Amino acid sequence: MRTYRSLLCLIGLLLGPLVGRGQRIQQPYSIQFSAYNSANGSDFRVNVTRSAGAVHLRYGRLDSVQNGRLRADPRYTAYASALQANRLPAATETSTSKRLVALVEQYKVYRWDSLRVATTRHQPFVQLLDSVYSSSAAQLERPAANRGRIVLDGTTVHVVVKTNTQTEKDLYVNAPSAASHPLLYRVLHEALQLYRQAHPVSFLDQRFTSGY
């Protein structure tokens, strides 16, 4: 009995806090994944919205960038020029880089599709979503476990967890895998697999999503 209880405790530590099968969520929430790989150019989005009775998934893959309009935007010249300046204060460089990234995002064109699944028919996936929602940023990022991890040409994934009223978590992870970031990896991978099962020949083939 003691061994069994110890095993349950270990599983709890590895998986993080879980919301039980019968527990109702207090309010709807969303988990947004924005993934980009500079080596192969893949750029895709997975937005998951969890409500009491259903999970809505919205998928996007980069189609094009309106480069002409982007370069004609005076903010682009201002941000790019500032970043090229010598000895830019670290805080200013960081804030300017974020503004530039947000500006470029405005001129990206994505191809979108969506999927709706019932919570009662996909309980394991729903529990996984609830685990990500209830986990802390540190539990999702796992800085201690990933200390010293070296990744070459990996995919950077921006993860935002929101409720209707506020942003709960906002974090970046580099090349999440089943070993490095198990919860985030499983949600991203299984969300994509749900779409691929419904659409075997799709624009979200693993060739276009860095293998996820």
Secondary structure, 3 states (H helix, E strand, C coil): CHHHHHHHHHHHHHHCCCCCCCCCCCCCEEEEEEEECCCCCCEEEEEEEECCCEEEEEEEEEEEECHHHHHHCHHHHHHHHHHHCCCCCHHHHHHHHHHHHHHHHHCEEEEEEEEEEEHHHCHHHHHHHHHHHHCCHHHHHCCCCCCCCCCCCCCEEEEEEEECCCEEEEEEEECCCCCCCHHHHHHHHHHHHHHHHHCCCCCCCHHHCCCC
